[in-house]
Amino acid sequence: MSNVSRSNGNKNAANFIQILIVAVFVLAAISIASAVGAFYQDPQSLEAYYFFAVGLIAMCLAGYILFQSRKRMAKLNTEPAKIITTINCPTCNQKITRDFQRGDYIFKDDEKCPKCQGTGMIVAIYREVKEKEKEKSPNI
């Protein structure tokens, strides 16, 4: 699966979650409005308390889920990794690295060597790994 389709899937999932959370917020607001209406009709009504409790709990849960999903989606929305192609000249043994181009594959005869003008061969295609900076914790 390519990085583009993977990021589109993440965006679709994020949009679905946000729509679902908005729907829960709307239903919770309707529940609270029903509780207020029930309080005006009969202040001793047990239904009013139930509607209010359900609405309040639903709003709290939807807010928590929204907060957590936004944090998680921010972690998932990373830029795609850089793909590197390594070309080796068999005559002078010089290694050249460049960005991956569509159509590259291992053992493909590719560019001419800038040193000896021999034909270079692709020997490796790999993803560039960025090391994460580790936070130093204070010694206590």
N, C-alpha and C positions, 0 to 999 in steps of 0.2 A: 504494500500500500504506500503510495507516495505521500510526501509531507503535505502537499497541497490538499489532497483529499482528506488526510487526517485532520488538518486544521479546519476544513469545512465541516467535518463531523463534529468537532469540538464546538464550533460556533452554533451548529444546529442544536446540539444538546444544551448549550447555554441558553439559547433562545427558548427552547421548550421548557426548561426549568423556570426561567423568568416568567413566561406566560402562565405556567402552573401556579407559581407563587402569587402573581397578581390576582388570579382567579380565587385563590384561598383568601387573600386580603379582602376581596370584594364580598365573598360569602361571610367572612368574619364581621365585616362592617354591617352587612344586612342582619346578621344575628344580634349584634349590639343594638342596632336600630329597633329590632323587634323587642329586645329587652326593655328599651326605653319606653316603647309604646305600651308594653304590658305593665310597666311600673305606673304609667299614667292611668291606665284603666283600673288596675287593682294593685295597690302598693304591697299587699300581703301575698301576691301571687308567687308561687314557687316556680312557675314557668319563666318568669322574668329573670330570676336568679340563674336558672339553667342556661337560658339564652345568653346572658351576660358572661357567664363562666366559659361557655363554649366559644364565644366570640373572642374573648380575651386570650384564652389558651391558643386558639387558632392563629391569632395575630402574632403572639409571641413566637410560636413555632415557625411560622412563615418568615418572620424577621430573622430568626436564627438561621434557618436554612438559606435564606437569601445572602446573609453575611458570609456563611461558610462556603457556599457555591461560588460567590464572587472571588473569594480568596483562592479557592482551588482552581478556578478558570484562569486567574491571573498567572498561576504557576504553569498551567498547561500551554498558555499562549507564548511559546518561545519561538525564536526565529529558527528556521531550518539550518541544519549543520552544513558546513562547507565540505564539499567532496573534492578530494585531491587526486590527481593522476600522476604517477611517477613513471618517467620514461628513462630507460637505460640504453646507452650506446654500447653494443657488443664489442666494437673495435677498440675504443679508448676507455671504456668502462666509466664514462661520465654519467651522473644521474641528474635529470632535470625534473623539476616538479612544476605543475601548472594546475589551473582549475579544470575540473571535469567538464568534458564536452560531450554532447549527445553523440552516441556512436562509438564511444571508447569502450574497449574490452581488453582483457588480459591477452598478451602475446600478439597484439595488433602492431604491425609495422606502421610507425607514425612519422613524426617530424624528423628532419635532418638534424644531426648533431652540429651545434655551432662550433665545436672544436675541430672535428675531423671530417665533417660533411658526410659521415656515414648515416645509415638509416637507423633511427632509434626504435626500440620496441617497448610497448607498455608492459611494465612488470608488476605494477600494483595500482589499485584503485581503493581508496579508503576515505573514511570520514575523519575530518579534523576534530580532535577531542579538545575541548576547552576545560581546563582544570578549574574547579570552583575554588574561590578564595575561602580559606577556612578562617572562621572568626576565632580570634584568640580570646580565651576566657581569662579573666584576671585570676592570678594566684591568690588564694585566700588562706 
